[in-house]
Amino acid sequence: MYIIEEIQTTNGVAALLPPIVYNDSNEADSAYYSKLSSAAVSNIEIHTIMMHDEFGNIYKVDWYQHQV
Protein backbone atom coordinates (compact mmCIF):
# COMPACT_ATOMS: atom_id res chain seq x y z
CA MET A 1 0.00 0.00 0.00
CA TYR A 2 1.27 3.46 -0.97
CA ILE A 3 -0.15 6.56 0.71
CA ILE A 4 0.42 10.03 -0.77
CA GLU A 5 0.00 13.01 1.55
CA GLU A 6 0.41 16.72 0.96
CA ILE A 7 0.88 19.49 3.50
CA GLN A 8 0.35 23.10 2.41
CA THR A 9 1.60 25.89 4.66
CA THR A 10 0.87 29.60 4.25
CA ASN A 11 1.43 32.35 6.83
CA GLY A 12 2.42 29.74 9.41
CA VAL A 13 -0.83 27.79 9.04
CA ALA A 14 -0.50 24.19 7.82
CA ALA A 15 -3.25 22.20 6.14
CA LEU A 16 -3.06 18.46 5.56
CA LEU A 17 -4.90 17.46 2.41
CA PRO A 18 -6.81 14.15 2.40
CA PRO A 19 -4.48 11.21 1.77
CA ILE A 20 -4.72 9.19 -1.43
CA VAL A 21 -4.07 5.43 -1.28
CA TYR A 22 -2.68 3.32 -4.12
CA ASN A 23 -1.94 -0.38 -4.38
CA ASP A 24 0.20 -0.03 -7.50
CA SER A 25 3.66 1.54 -7.12
CA ASN A 26 3.66 3.05 -10.63
CA GLU A 27 0.32 4.79 -10.03
CA ALA A 28 1.59 6.05 -6.68
CA ASP A 29 4.77 7.40 -8.31
CA SER A 30 2.70 9.15 -10.98
CA ALA A 31 0.49 10.83 -8.37
CA TYR A 32 3.50 11.79 -6.25
CA TYR A 33 5.33 13.49 -9.11
CA SER A 34 2.14 15.09 -10.39
CA LYS A 35 1.66 16.76 -6.99
CA LEU A 36 5.30 17.89 -7.02
CA SER A 37 4.84 19.32 -10.50
CA SER A 38 1.86 21.37 -9.33
CA ALA A 39 3.70 22.47 -6.19
CA ALA A 40 6.58 23.83 -8.29
CA VAL A 41 4.37 26.53 -9.81
CA SER A 42 1.97 27.09 -6.89
CA ASN A 43 1.49 30.32 -4.92
CA ILE A 44 1.38 28.38 -1.63
CA GLU A 45 4.44 29.19 0.53
CA ILE A 46 5.44 25.62 1.40
CA HIS A 47 4.31 22.34 -0.15
CA THR A 48 5.43 19.05 1.36
CA ILE A 49 4.64 15.84 -0.51
CA MET A 50 5.33 12.42 0.96
CA MET A 51 4.78 8.79 0.07
CA HIS A 52 4.64 6.21 2.84
CA ASP A 53 3.08 2.87 3.66
CA GLU A 54 0.47 1.93 6.24
CA PHE A 55 3.22 1.31 8.81
CA GLY A 56 4.65 4.82 8.45
CA ASN A 57 7.72 3.80 6.46
CA ILE A 58 8.55 6.80 4.29
CA TYR A 59 9.49 6.02 0.68
CA LYS A 60 9.80 9.57 -0.66
CA VAL A 61 9.48 13.10 0.64
CA ASP A 62 10.09 16.40 -1.16
CA TRP A 63 9.11 19.99 -0.62
CA TYR A 64 9.00 23.37 -2.31
CA GLN A 65 9.33 26.67 -0.51
CA HIS A 66 8.29 29.77 -2.41
CA GLN A 67 9.29 33.24 -1.31
CA VAL A 68 6.34 35.51 -0.59
C-alpha positions as CSV (number, residue, x, y, z in Angstrom):
1,M,0.0,0.0,0.0
2,Y,1.3,3.5,-1.0
3,I,-0.2,6.6,0.7
4,I,0.4,10.0,-0.8
5,E,0.0,13.0,1.6
6,E,0.4,16.7,1.0
7,I,0.9,19.5,3.5
8,Q,0.3,23.1,2.4
9,T,1.6,25.9,4.7
10,T,0.9,29.6,4.3
11,N,1.4,32.3,6.8
12,G,2.4,29.7,9.4
13,V,-0.8,27.8,9.0
14,A,-0.5,24.2,7.8
15,A,-3.3,22.2,6.1
16,L,-3.1,18.5,5.6
17,L,-4.9,17.5,2.4
18,P,-6.8,14.2,2.4
19,P,-4.5,11.2,1.8
20,I,-4.7,9.2,-1.4
21,V,-4.1,5.4,-1.3
22,Y,-2.7,3.3,-4.1
23,N,-1.9,-0.4,-4.4
24,D,0.2,0.0,-7.5
25,S,3.7,1.5,-7.1
26,N,3.7,3.1,-10.6
27,E,0.3,4.8,-10.0
28,A,1.6,6.0,-6.7
29,D,4.8,7.4,-8.3
30,S,2.7,9.1,-11.0
31,A,0.5,10.8,-8.4
32,Y,3.5,11.8,-6.2
33,Y,5.3,13.5,-9.1
34,S,2.1,15.1,-10.4
35,K,1.7,16.8,-7.0
36,L,5.3,17.9,-7.0
37,S,4.8,19.3,-10.5
38,S,1.9,21.4,-9.3
39,A,3.7,22.5,-6.2
40,A,6.6,23.8,-8.3
41,V,4.4,26.5,-9.8
42,S,2.0,27.1,-6.9
43,N,1.5,30.3,-4.9
44,I,1.4,28.4,-1.6
45,E,4.4,29.2,0.5
46,I,5.4,25.6,1.4
47,H,4.3,22.3,-0.1
48,T,5.4,19.0,1.4
49,I,4.6,15.8,-0.5
50,M,5.3,12.4,1.0
51,M,4.8,8.8,0.1
52,H,4.6,6.2,2.8
53,D,3.1,2.9,3.7
54,E,0.5,1.9,6.2
55,F,3.2,1.3,8.8
56,G,4.6,4.8,8.4
57,N,7.7,3.8,6.5
58,I,8.6,6.8,4.3
59,Y,9.5,6.0,0.7
60,K,9.8,9.6,-0.7
61,V,9.5,13.1,0.6
62,D,10.1,16.4,-1.2
63,W,9.1,20.0,-0.6
64,Y,9.0,23.4,-2.3
65,Q,9.3,26.7,-0.5
66,H,8.3,29.8,-2.4
67,Q,9.3,33.2,-1.3
68,V,6.3,35.5,-0.6
